[in-house]
Amino acid sequence: MSHVGEGLHRLTRMVSAVTLIAALCLSTATPALGATIVLHDVDSSAYPEVTLDVALTADLRESPSFTVLENGIEVGSVRAQAAAQERDPVDVVLLVDVSGSMRGGPLDGAKAAARRFIETMRPVDRVALIEFSSEPRTLLGFTADQAALSGSIEGLRAAGETALYDGLIQAAREFDDPGRDRAILVLSDGGDTTSINGLDVAATAVEAAAAPVYAIALESPEYDPAPLQQLAARSGGRFIGTQDAAALVEVFEEIARELSDLYTVSFTSARPSTKSLEIVLRVGSGDVTGELTTVIENPIYTEVPEPVLLEPAVRGLLDWLSLVSISALVFGAVALGVFGLGSLIAPAPDILQQLRYYDQYRVDLADDTVQQATVQGSRARVMAAVSDIVEARGFTALVRENLERAGLPLRPNEYIYFHLLATMVGGVLVQFAFSNVVLTVTAVLVLVFGPIAFVRVRIDRRRTRFEEQLPDVLGLIAGSLRAGWGVQQALELVVDEIAEPASSEFRRVQAEARFGLPLEQALDRMAERLDSEDFRWTVTAIAIQREVGGNLAEVLDTVARTIRTRAELRRHVKALTAESRFSAVILAILPFFILGALAVVSPAYLSVMLNSVIGLFALGLGAVLLVIGLVWIFRLTKVEV
């Protein structure tokens, strides 16, 4: 056992000696900077000409040769030149780790390297100094004053933890001049320990600042190169690791030369039809080769084409029509507004004034020898003027019929007046708010057809609701007749027990019958008013029964069963055609949705269509075809039951 223990002891001493020798060798080694290309800028504004501004390491700057591959295909003609004299000034943020682990030799080496860095930079370049330990702190903003920078560097003191990510975010916020090139030079000897923000947030901030990160890692017991390597890679910079603080001077001096001696590489793109361009730049110098890969958006898909303008004569005609239309809208809106305000202010005629013309109101208006009396009051005059205009065109009867079917408590002249007022006022407001003829015309069309569509929807819903109530109404009337009640009593029970709209419609039938109108005619007027085919059958059955006799209760029960059967069949057909009707709705909405999305996302792209004769013709043709297609689909899905 003693021999075994002695052997283990000798082996341990040998391993320790080898480790010590290796550590001494590594501690005196100079960092290998490697052949690296750092991308500072890509300019594709003059596409298909593409320009790259790159920095090369020392081993690549000796007679470099440049090769460019675009989407894997080598570009034939590549132009490269050193841009040291012509290039823009550079803003560099010098970010120095002053945590407790940097105390002593590491911090002294960092100070010497920083001083050497600012001495090597050009007079037109600016440097900002930020230190970070437990938190970052800006010591000096961007300046070309080397004396001030040297004084701030001498004041660096080591203490605290390491807030690397917060320091990088603050460094990215320092850049204030978009006309200058930029870079971040960060020195740290350990991994982040106290930052509020994470690695992704710091990398995003650096990418947004468009500043390549030169990350120098001074190896220590807390050494963690992975975050610095990732930051350098994501920003298009480079990573350098070293074990010797004294070697930092050489590293910083080399980076200063790289920043001063940029190369401009230009080539002519082959204009591939891809969404993005993968550009690979290879630089060779003797036996040394470096490679850089970057991806940019293809300008073919991002550039906005020049709009095709209308001919001056056509544009002048459209402008004249637009001016006339807006003037008419303004005049009509003001006139209607004044009349409406006067109608609200002026008092309405009282009962005595209306009784003066009682006899005239009772005469037959069809007699041309009798004239309708003039009703006093500005409101009545306005409504009468509107009524005369629409009656001359035959609109009053149509509007009255639709308002009655919709169950809206409005007179025809009132509805027409407020419809015109809303259309004109709305059109004027949209034009003054947006100064866009297309939006104004769209708003006017919506205000013209919107109330009409609203009334039609109310009519359809009211008719549907009544037809759903009709079997129950007929059952209630049949039950009342079996109990010995009369038809008038049965209708009164319907008015009291059934909800709207059946109750109000049968209440009107009762009123008309009490004023002397035969019950069959009152029910027939109700069927015409509701435009209900089922109720027309019911009225026909009641009329036949009252003409030839028989059991009315049984007739109503039979009609109720027939209506329920037709309703079931109608719902079945509606379910079978639901997909087609839904497709029609989607096809009707989709073009307008896409048009609105393009107007918001890319108005310049849409302006090509709106500002050219061909584009306007295509819009009109598309609208006509859309209407034809919708009518065709709805006719196919409409099945008579």
Legacy VTK file of the C-alpha trace (Angstrom):
# vtk DataFile Version 3.0
C-alpha trace
ASCII
DATASET POLYDATA
POINTS 641 float
0.000 0.000 0.000
2.955 2.330 0.727
4.323 1.823 -2.816
0.907 2.568 -4.290
0.549 5.748 -2.225
4.038 6.909 -3.211
3.217 6.320 -6.913
0.027 8.348 -6.704
1.909 11.176 -5.018
4.543 11.269 -7.807
1.803 11.237 -10.485
0.032 14.150 -8.813
3.233 16.205 -8.698
3.906 15.519 -12.401
0.408 16.615 -13.436
0.747 19.793 -11.354
4.089 20.598 -12.941
2.751 20.094 -16.480
-0.288 22.254 -15.698
1.899 25.027 -14.277
4.197 24.999 -17.315
1.220 25.124 -19.698
-0.336 27.993 -17.776
2.930 29.974 -17.901
3.201 29.392 -21.630
-0.373 30.473 -22.259
-0.109 33.510 -20.035
2.674 34.916 -22.198
1.084 34.001 -25.522
0.013 36.765 -27.868
-3.673 36.545 -28.936
-4.245 35.312 -32.465
-6.535 37.848 -34.101
-7.275 35.600 -37.062
-8.430 36.499 -40.557
-11.727 38.275 -40.041
-13.990 40.542 -42.111
-16.239 42.989 -40.239
-19.249 44.395 -42.082
-19.962 48.070 -41.366
-22.573 48.951 -43.977
-24.503 47.604 -46.977
-25.925 50.094 -49.475
-28.409 48.950 -52.134
-30.023 52.340 -52.811
-28.553 52.393 -56.351
-29.657 48.804 -57.083
-28.555 46.767 -59.043
-25.331 48.349 -57.766
-24.583 47.006 -54.243
-21.830 48.409 -52.017
-20.333 46.886 -48.864
-18.105 48.759 -46.403
-15.886 46.226 -44.582
-12.945 46.238 -42.214
-10.126 43.714 -42.689
-7.676 42.344 -40.178
-3.935 42.952 -40.697
-3.265 39.576 -42.313
-5.892 40.340 -44.994
-4.832 43.922 -45.791
-1.668 42.887 -47.634
-2.657 42.874 -51.343
-6.192 41.516 -50.785
-8.222 39.870 -53.541
-12.046 40.057 -53.377
-14.642 37.535 -54.522
-18.432 37.973 -54.206
-21.090 35.268 -54.428
-24.758 36.256 -54.823
-27.174 33.485 -53.886
-24.341 30.991 -54.407
-23.361 32.308 -57.869
-20.067 34.118 -58.289
-20.332 37.710 -59.473
-18.215 38.473 -62.519
-17.050 42.030 -61.817
-16.096 43.107 -58.281
-14.649 46.554 -57.566
-12.785 47.185 -54.306
-10.792 50.120 -52.994
-9.477 51.384 -49.684
-11.656 54.192 -48.378
-9.367 55.535 -45.657
-9.372 59.105 -46.980
-12.893 59.350 -48.344
-14.812 57.414 -45.699
-17.164 59.015 -43.186
-16.002 59.832 -39.647
-16.449 57.094 -37.055
-18.132 57.221 -33.653
-16.803 54.527 -31.291
-18.165 53.711 -27.848
-15.375 52.394 -25.618
-17.072 50.146 -23.053
-14.690 49.052 -20.265
-15.347 46.480 -17.531
-14.319 47.920 -14.106
-15.737 45.144 -11.917
-13.766 43.882 -8.903
-12.123 41.079 -10.893
-10.348 43.686 -13.064
-8.458 45.137 -10.080
-4.685 45.401 -10.533
-2.942 44.244 -13.709
-6.058 43.693 -15.878
-7.317 47.237 -15.338
-3.834 48.722 -15.893
-3.595 46.838 -19.193
-7.074 48.041 -20.186
-6.101 51.662 -19.477
-2.950 51.409 -21.557
-4.854 49.769 -24.424
-7.580 52.444 -24.312
-5.009 55.247 -24.441
-3.297 53.607 -27.379
-6.659 53.207 -29.117
-7.582 56.905 -28.978
-4.077 57.859 -30.130
-4.425 55.677 -33.231
-7.853 56.999 -34.284
-8.109 59.823 -36.854
-8.691 63.427 -35.693
-12.174 63.449 -37.259
-13.263 60.358 -35.330
-15.013 60.582 -31.958
-14.887 58.289 -28.925
-17.290 57.961 -25.986
-16.201 56.295 -22.733
-18.536 54.135 -20.615
-17.540 52.043 -17.599
-19.640 49.254 -16.157
-19.473 47.277 -12.951
-22.666 46.746 -10.959
-24.257 49.280 -13.315
-23.116 51.221 -16.401
-22.028 54.862 -16.200
-21.178 57.247 -19.042
-17.927 59.044 -18.191
-17.600 61.068 -21.383
-19.838 61.564 -24.423
-18.612 61.532 -27.994
-15.564 63.754 -28.341
-12.320 64.021 -30.327
-10.480 65.611 -27.371
-7.748 63.078 -26.617
-6.679 64.871 -23.438
-10.179 64.661 -21.963
-10.438 61.015 -22.930
-7.043 60.197 -21.385
-8.042 61.921 -18.137
-11.282 59.914 -17.931
-9.383 56.689 -18.641
-6.933 57.377 -15.822
-9.864 57.797 -13.430
-11.133 54.234 -13.925
-11.367 52.264 -10.660
-12.270 48.576 -10.220
-15.099 47.538 -7.846
-18.448 45.731 -7.857
-20.101 43.125 -10.073
-20.419 42.837 -13.884
-23.451 44.391 -15.673
-22.297 43.626 -19.216
-25.710 43.589 -20.939
-26.878 46.862 -19.355
-23.596 48.452 -20.435
-24.119 47.387 -24.051
-27.659 48.788 -24.060
-26.404 52.133 -22.758
-23.621 52.108 -25.358
-26.180 51.571 -28.150
-28.138 54.592 -26.906
-25.152 56.919 -27.147
-25.182 57.192 -30.949
-26.792 60.452 -32.046
-25.524 61.198 -35.571
-26.861 58.951 -38.381
-24.349 60.422 -40.826
-21.314 58.871 -39.130
-20.106 55.280 -39.067
-20.290 53.618 -35.672
-18.833 50.764 -33.637
-18.763 49.463 -30.076
-15.503 48.281 -28.486
-16.197 46.301 -25.309
-13.641 44.804 -22.912
-14.677 42.371 -20.167
-13.035 39.625 -18.133
-16.118 37.746 -16.970
-19.724 36.813 -17.592
-22.670 39.033 -16.737
-23.801 38.785 -13.093
-26.109 41.724 -12.242
-27.722 43.133 -15.397
-31.401 43.972 -15.336
-31.711 43.091 -19.021
-30.853 39.820 -20.743
-28.624 38.844 -23.630
-31.382 39.007 -26.267
-32.397 42.519 -25.221
-28.785 43.697 -25.418
-28.258 42.058 -28.822
-31.466 43.616 -30.160
-30.403 47.068 -28.981
-27.004 46.700 -30.644
-28.572 45.485 -33.898
-30.984 48.439 -33.883
-28.043 50.831 -33.472
-26.340 49.235 -36.536
-23.020 49.221 -34.675
-20.702 46.190 -34.997
-19.386 44.987 -31.653
-15.669 44.347 -31.232
-15.707 42.084 -28.171
-12.395 41.566 -26.327
-12.503 38.927 -23.608
-9.749 38.950 -20.977
-9.646 35.400 -19.590
-10.182 35.052 -15.827
-11.721 32.535 -13.367
-15.135 34.065 -14.237
-14.395 33.971 -17.960
-17.511 33.280 -20.111
-16.858 33.941 -23.834
-20.202 32.652 -25.175
-22.268 35.871 -24.673
-19.551 38.073 -26.178
-19.173 35.731 -29.134
-22.927 35.813 -29.763
-23.081 39.605 -29.497
-20.203 39.994 -31.940
-21.754 37.547 -34.404
-25.248 39.086 -34.295
-23.937 42.627 -34.772
-21.532 41.718 -37.597
-18.454 42.404 -35.479
-15.701 40.135 -34.208
-14.585 38.396 -31.032
-11.019 38.336 -29.665
-9.920 36.426 -26.598
-6.626 36.884 -24.735
-5.033 35.711 -21.470
-2.461 38.504 -21.139
-3.569 42.011 -20.128
-0.369 43.402 -21.604
-1.419 42.126 -25.049
-4.512 44.355 -24.996
-2.481 47.277 -26.370
-1.753 45.400 -29.571
-5.366 44.258 -29.884
-6.795 47.771 -29.458
-4.259 49.274 -31.847
-5.161 46.725 -34.515
-8.888 47.438 -34.111
-8.223 51.186 -34.439
-6.430 50.568 -37.730
-9.296 48.401 -38.962
-11.804 51.148 -38.199
-9.676 53.716 -40.015
-8.851 51.593 -43.071
-12.199 50.412 -44.381
-12.592 48.894 -47.838
-15.483 49.650 -50.173
-16.519 46.619 -52.248
-19.028 47.151 -55.102
-20.636 44.771 -57.566
-23.557 44.664 -59.997
-26.358 42.348 -58.939
-27.783 39.826 -61.392
-31.270 40.872 -60.158
-32.421 37.393 -59.082
-36.150 36.921 -58.499
-35.797 35.992 -54.831
-37.188 37.775 -51.767
-33.710 38.138 -50.260
-30.108 38.215 -51.444
-27.430 36.129 -49.732
-24.100 37.873 -50.292
-20.858 36.030 -49.505
-17.654 38.105 -49.542
-14.361 36.233 -49.638
-11.042 38.025 -49.185
-7.704 36.324 -49.776
-4.191 37.539 -49.058
-1.489 35.004 -49.740
-2.335 31.836 -47.836
-4.859 33.618 -45.581
-8.580 33.702 -46.432
-11.521 35.376 -44.711
-15.213 35.064 -45.440
-18.265 37.187 -44.607
-21.927 36.282 -45.200
-24.838 38.725 -45.029
-28.464 38.646 -46.173
-30.398 41.697 -47.398
-33.884 42.209 -48.790
-34.147 42.186 -52.555
-34.792 45.817 -53.582
-36.924 44.587 -56.492
-39.646 43.705 -53.983
-39.184 46.744 -51.725
-38.852 49.621 -54.195
-42.044 51.545 -54.970
-42.738 52.044 -58.683
-43.339 55.526 -59.986
-47.066 56.202 -60.298
-48.461 56.548 -63.809
-50.162 59.936 -63.831
-53.272 60.797 -65.778
-53.165 63.065 -68.781
-53.465 66.760 -67.810
-56.796 67.099 -69.618
-58.278 64.043 -67.863
-56.885 65.163 -64.504
-58.334 68.663 -65.032
-61.747 67.221 -65.883
-61.725 65.023 -62.775
-60.659 67.950 -60.603
-63.451 70.086 -62.062
-66.038 67.359 -61.449
-64.721 66.907 -57.918
-64.990 70.652 -57.250
-68.548 70.781 -58.590
-69.569 67.738 -56.544
-68.103 69.114 -53.341
-69.683 72.525 -53.965
-73.083 70.893 -54.492
-72.677 68.873 -51.305
-71.698 71.960 -49.330
-74.596 74.035 -50.711
-77.122 71.263 -50.107
-75.843 70.605 -46.594
-75.981 74.298 -45.656
-79.478 74.727 -47.128
-80.875 71.654 -45.403
-79.142 72.645 -42.168
-80.718 76.106 -42.235
-84.163 74.671 -42.981
-83.765 72.071 -40.265
-82.650 74.676 -37.702
-85.594 76.866 -38.623
-87.971 73.949 -38.246
-86.671 73.283 -34.740
-86.925 76.932 -33.672
-90.325 77.804 -35.220
-93.413 76.688 -33.238
-95.603 73.938 -34.658
-99.262 74.763 -35.537
-101.660 74.206 -32.665
-104.910 72.261 -32.753
-107.047 75.297 -33.564
-104.922 76.159 -36.580
-105.223 72.600 -37.858
-109.032 72.576 -37.359
-109.366 75.606 -39.677
-108.604 73.309 -42.614
-110.533 70.258 -41.376
-112.955 70.346 -44.279
-110.187 70.712 -46.820
-108.365 67.714 -45.424
-111.501 65.575 -45.801
-111.996 66.284 -49.515
-110.943 63.874 -52.215
-107.395 64.805 -53.096
-107.841 63.274 -56.545
-110.134 66.170 -57.481
-108.010 68.689 -59.381
-110.381 71.551 -58.529
-109.633 71.354 -54.836
-106.224 72.400 -53.500
-104.714 71.187 -50.291
-104.622 73.876 -47.604
-101.316 75.359 -46.620
-100.182 74.327 -43.161
-98.464 77.010 -41.133
-95.008 76.593 -39.617
-91.500 76.305 -41.111
-91.227 72.613 -40.220
-94.402 71.864 -42.141
-93.216 73.947 -45.112
-89.906 72.081 -45.276
-91.604 68.700 -45.046
-94.214 69.771 -47.582
-91.491 70.880 -50.025
-89.730 67.541 -49.690
-93.049 65.739 -50.036
-93.915 67.636 -53.245
-90.563 66.790 -54.793
-90.699 63.082 -54.015
-94.401 62.755 -54.859
-93.708 64.187 -58.277
-91.344 61.254 -58.870
-93.577 58.651 -57.225
-91.238 57.973 -54.305
-93.697 58.633 -51.475
-95.777 55.487 -51.909
-92.677 53.305 -52.134
-91.062 54.873 -49.049
-94.318 54.684 -47.056
-94.736 51.015 -47.949
-91.172 50.143 -46.869
-91.431 52.132 -43.621
-94.684 50.352 -42.742
-93.163 46.957 -43.493
-90.122 47.796 -41.357
-92.306 49.006 -38.488
-90.525 52.385 -38.319
-92.646 55.268 -36.918
-91.585 57.787 -39.606
-93.444 59.595 -42.335
-91.998 59.361 -45.877
-91.052 63.044 -46.145
-89.309 62.916 -42.739
-87.285 59.874 -43.717
-86.270 61.364 -47.082
-85.354 64.722 -45.515
-83.071 63.264 -42.855
-81.600 60.803 -45.363
-80.581 63.657 -47.671
-79.284 65.738 -44.761
-77.105 62.887 -43.415
-75.713 62.158 -46.894
-74.696 65.718 -47.665
-73.366 66.607 -44.226
-71.439 63.343 -44.020
-69.904 63.861 -47.467
-68.783 67.390 -46.602
-67.253 66.314 -43.286
-65.302 63.458 -44.881
-64.000 65.723 -47.649
-62.829 68.410 -45.228
-61.343 65.846 -42.849
-59.382 63.775 -45.384
-59.335 65.882 -48.615
-59.651 62.667 -50.595
-62.186 62.404 -53.414
-62.199 58.606 -53.328
-62.989 58.528 -49.603
-65.658 61.211 -50.062
-67.391 59.314 -52.854
-67.190 56.120 -50.807
-68.675 57.857 -47.757
-71.504 59.353 -49.844
-72.316 55.955 -51.349
-72.374 54.377 -47.891
-74.641 57.141 -46.569
-76.941 56.823 -49.587
-77.338 53.055 -49.558
-76.737 52.416 -45.833
-80.182 53.580 -44.599
-81.871 51.779 -47.498
-80.061 48.560 -46.562
-80.994 49.139 -42.913
-84.685 49.417 -43.804
-84.480 46.271 -45.956
-82.862 44.339 -43.127
-85.577 45.539 -40.729
-88.245 44.415 -43.204
-86.712 40.952 -43.632
-86.227 40.448 -39.897
-89.749 41.630 -39.091
-91.282 39.392 -41.757
-89.221 36.412 -40.584
-90.242 37.008 -36.972
-93.923 37.233 -37.957
-93.767 34.034 -40.009
-92.214 32.273 -37.011
-95.134 33.492 -34.878
-97.843 32.684 -37.461
-98.360 28.962 -36.624
-98.795 29.838 -32.945
-101.163 32.693 -33.853
-103.302 30.394 -35.990
-103.315 27.775 -33.240
-104.438 30.386 -30.694
-107.241 31.605 -33.003
-108.361 28.025 -33.712
-108.446 27.217 -30.004
-110.476 30.351 -29.284
-112.977 29.440 -32.010
-113.387 25.943 -30.554
-114.089 27.533 -27.178
-117.016 29.407 -28.709
-115.396 32.825 -29.192
-115.933 34.938 -32.276
-113.234 35.971 -34.738
-113.010 39.484 -33.315
-112.584 38.118 -29.775
-109.923 35.677 -31.031
-108.022 38.531 -32.679
-108.194 40.520 -29.456
-106.693 37.552 -27.597
-103.864 37.464 -30.161
-103.208 41.173 -29.576
-103.018 40.608 -25.802
-100.998 37.365 -25.748
-98.632 37.401 -28.768
-95.469 39.501 -28.897
-94.396 41.937 -31.588
-94.760 42.226 -34.536
-97.906 40.091 -34.664
-99.656 42.018 -31.868
-99.282 45.446 -33.507
-100.331 44.157 -36.938
-103.490 42.457 -35.620
-104.231 45.540 -33.514
-104.261 47.526 -36.767
-106.559 44.939 -38.362
-108.933 45.350 -35.404
-108.918 49.126 -35.757
-109.621 48.990 -39.504
-112.468 46.500 -38.946
-114.010 48.739 -36.284
-113.968 51.662 -38.717
-116.059 49.632 -41.169
-113.504 47.861 -43.340
-114.472 44.211 -43.951
-112.308 41.771 -42.001
-111.159 39.977 -45.161
-109.943 43.241 -46.679
-108.199 44.286 -43.454
-106.392 40.933 -43.319
-105.548 41.183 -47.022
-104.042 44.668 -46.468
-102.009 43.199 -43.601
-100.710 40.426 -45.878
-99.678 42.988 -48.511
-98.092 45.194 -45.860
-96.004 42.323 -44.472
-95.362 40.810 -47.923
-95.747 37.361 -46.355
-96.643 34.497 -48.670
-97.671 32.276 -45.759
-100.101 34.863 -44.427
-101.569 35.374 -47.907
-102.440 31.675 -47.906
-104.031 32.090 -44.498
-106.152 35.040 -45.642
-107.182 33.126 -48.762
-108.220 30.111 -46.643
-110.238 32.338 -44.279
-111.955 34.075 -47.210
-112.862 30.771 -48.854
-114.195 29.366 -45.570
-116.344 32.454 -44.927
-117.639 32.218 -48.508
-118.538 28.505 -48.610
-118.849 27.730 -44.895
-117.241 25.002 -42.803
-115.189 24.599 -39.644
-112.776 27.570 -39.553
-110.809 26.074 -36.634
-109.941 22.954 -38.635
-108.980 25.091 -41.642
-106.634 27.162 -39.493
-105.084 24.023 -37.971
-104.446 22.640 -41.452
-102.877 25.911 -42.598
-100.693 26.003 -39.450
-99.402 22.475 -40.109
-98.646 23.382 -43.725
-96.757 26.512 -42.671
-94.699 24.542 -40.115
-93.819 21.951 -42.779
-92.747 24.670 -45.232
-90.690 26.359 -42.499
-88.853 23.100 -41.770
-88.153 22.581 -45.475
-86.993 26.214 -45.795
-84.567 25.804 -42.890
-83.253 22.586 -44.441
-82.607 24.341 -47.764
-80.966 27.225 -45.919
-78.618 24.831 -44.143
-77.675 23.127 -47.418
-76.885 26.440 -49.138
-75.131 28.023 -46.138
-71.638 27.304 -47.431
-72.336 28.864 -50.832
-73.938 31.942 -49.301
-71.042 32.341 -46.888
-68.602 32.038 -49.803
-70.481 34.781 -51.603
-70.214 37.057 -48.564
-66.469 36.396 -48.267
-65.954 37.063 -51.973
-67.906 40.303 -51.653
-65.918 41.577 -48.654
-62.450 40.350 -49.622
-61.709 42.851 -52.459
-62.633 45.821 -50.260
-60.612 44.417 -47.350
-57.528 43.983 -49.551
-58.013 47.462 -51.039
-58.225 49.006 -47.559
-55.217 47.048 -46.316
-53.127 48.211 -49.272
-54.244 51.803 -48.696
-52.941 51.595 -45.117
-49.832 49.442 -45.586
-48.575 50.646 -48.976
-50.459 53.712 -50.292
-47.716 54.419 -52.846
-48.187 50.949 -54.329
-51.954 51.501 -54.583
-51.565 54.989 -56.062
-50.381 53.438 -59.340
-53.866 52.016 -59.878
-55.746 55.086 -58.663
-53.701 57.535 -60.763
-53.791 55.782 -64.132
-56.518 55.318 -66.712
-55.833 51.591 -66.984
-56.007 51.227 -63.201
-59.348 53.052 -62.938
-60.724 50.993 -65.823
-59.592 47.793 -64.051
-61.311 48.917 -60.842
-64.560 49.611 -62.685
-64.424 46.323 -64.577
-63.681 44.443 -61.362
-66.654 46.076 -59.618
-69.002 45.125 -62.490
-67.763 41.527 -62.535
-68.066 41.342 -58.746
-71.724 42.417 -58.882
-72.477 39.938 -61.677
-70.822 37.116 -59.753
-72.669 37.913 -56.524
-76.031 38.084 -58.299
-75.286 34.765 -59.997
-74.310 33.031 -56.744
-77.338 34.312 -54.827
-79.676 33.311 -57.625
-78.213 29.802 -57.610
-78.587 29.482 -53.844
-82.144 30.843 -53.787
-84.591 27.906 -53.788
-88.320 28.601 -53.786
-90.171 26.552 -51.165
LINES 1 642
641 0 1 2 3 4 5 6 7 8 9 10 11 12 13 14 15 16 17 18 19 20 21 22 23 24 25 26 27 28 29 30 31 32 33 34 35 36 37 38 39 40 41 42 43 44 45 46 47 48 49 50 51 52 53 54 55 56 57 58 59 60 61 62 63 64 65 66 67 68 69 70 71 72 73 74 75 76 77 78 79 80 81 82 83 84 85 86 87 88 89 90 91 92 93 94 95 96 97 98 99 100 101 102 103 104 105 106 107 108 109 110 111 112 113 114 115 116 117 118 119 120 121 122 123 124 125 126 127 128 129 130 131 132 133 134 135 136 137 138 139 140 141 142 143 144 145 146 147 148 149 150 151 152 153 154 155 156 157 158 159 160 161 162 163 164 165 166 167 168 169 170 171 172 173 174 175 176 177 178 179 180 181 182 183 184 185 186 187 188 189 190 191 192 193 194 195 196 197 198 199 200 201 202 203 204 205 206 207 208 209 210 211 212 213 214 215 216 217 218 219 220 221 222 223 224 225 226 227 228 229 230 231 232 233 234 235 236 237 238 239 240 241 242 243 244 245 246 247 248 249 250 251 252 253 254 255 256 257 258 259 260 261 262 263 264 265 266 267 268 269 270 271 272 273 274 275 276 277 278 279 280 281 282 283 284 285 286 287 288 289 290 291 292 293 294 295 296 297 298 299 300 301 302 303 304 305 306 307 308 309 310 311 312 313 314 315 316 317 318 319 320 321 322 323 324 325 326 327 328 329 330 331 332 333 334 335 336 337 338 339 340 341 342 343 344 345 346 347 348 349 350 351 352 353 354 355 356 357 358 359 360 361 362 363 364 365 366 367 368 369 370 371 372 373 374 375 376 377 378 379 380 381 382 383 384 385 386 387 388 389 390 391 392 393 394 395 396 397 398 399 400 401 402 403 404 405 406 407 408 409 410 411 412 413 414 415 416 417 418 419 420 421 422 423 424 425 426 427 428 429 430 431 432 433 434 435 436 437 438 439 440 441 442 443 444 445 446 447 448 449 450 451 452 453 454 455 456 457 458 459 460 461 462 463 464 465 466 467 468 469 470 471 472 473 474 475 476 477 478 479 480 481 482 483 484 485 486 487 488 489 490 491 492 493 494 495 496 497 498 499 500 501 502 503 504 505 506 507 508 509 510 511 512 513 514 515 516 517 518 519 520 521 522 523 524 525 526 527 528 529 530 531 532 533 534 535 536 537 538 539 540 541 542 543 544 545 546 547 548 549 550 551 552 553 554 555 556 557 558 559 560 561 562 563 564 565 566 567 568 569 570 571 572 573 574 575 576 577 578 579 580 581 582 583 584 585 586 587 588 589 590 591 592 593 594 595 596 597 598 599 600 601 602 603 604 605 606 607 608 609 610 611 612 613 614 615 616 617 618 619 620 621 622 623 624 625 626 627 628 629 630 631 632 633 634 635 636 637 638 639 640
